[in-house]
Amino acid sequence: MFEIGLVLTASAAMGKIADADGRSAAKWGFLTLGLARGSLVVPLPFLRVIMAVAIAFVIMKMVPKPRSGRLY
């Protein structure tokens, strides 16, 4: 149960980081949520969430910033 709250908090935090960077908060939050859901093969819950946030953050920094009128 604690892990679900941790995943939701991490997804919201990633959305806030993306919003502060001028990107779509919902897209990056749901991407983080999907990565955390997809990493269920990792046995340690905290490592699972940390990996999902780290991967989403690296992907966000690799994707170019949106131009005006486009959401990434």
C-alpha positions in Angstrom: 0.0 0.0 0.0 2.9 2.3 0.8 4.4 1.6 -2.6 1.3 2.8 -4.4 1.4 6.1 -2.6 5.1 6.4 -3.3 4.5 5.8 -7.1 1.7 8.4 -7.2 3.9 10.9 -5.3 6.8 10.3 -7.7 4.5 10.6 -10.7 3.1 13.9 -9.4 6.6 15.2 -8.6 7.8 14.3 -12.1 4.8 16.2 -13.5 5.7 19.2 -11.5 9.3 19.1 -12.7 8.1 18.8 -16.3 5.7 21.7 -15.8 8.5 23.9 -14.3 10.6 23.0 -17.4 7.8 24.1 -19.8 6.6 20.6 -20.7 3.3 18.8 -20.5 2.9 17.7 -16.8 0.3 15.1 -17.5 2.4 13.4 -20.2 5.5 13.1 -18.1 3.5 12.1 -15.0 1.7 9.3 -16.8 5.0 8.2 -18.4 6.5 7.9 -14.9 3.5 6.0 -13.7 3.8 3.6 -16.7 7.5 3.1 -16.1 6.8 2.3 -12.4 4.1 -0.1 -13.4 6.3 -1.7 -16.1 9.2 -2.2 -13.6 7.3 -4.7 -11.5 10.0 -7.4 -12.2 12.4 -5.5 -9.8 11.9 -7.1 -6.4 12.7 -4.0 -4.3 9.8 -1.4 -4.2 11.9 1.7 -3.5 14.4 0.8 -6.2 11.5 0.3 -8.6 10.2 3.8 -8.0 13.7 5.4 -8.1 14.4 3.7 -11.4 11.2 4.9 -12.9 11.8 8.5 -11.9 15.4 8.4 -13.1 14.5 7.0 -16.5 11.7 9.5 -17.0 14.0 12.4 -16.0 16.7 11.2 -18.4 14.2 10.9 -21.2 12.8 14.3 -20.4 16.2 15.9 -20.7 17.0 14.1 -23.9 13.8 15.2 -25.7 14.0 18.8 -27.0 11.9 21.4 -25.4 8.6 22.1 -27.1 8.1 25.0 -29.4 5.2 27.3 -28.8 1.9 25.7 -29.5 3.2 22.1 -29.3 3.1 19.8 -26.3 5.7 17.1 -25.7 
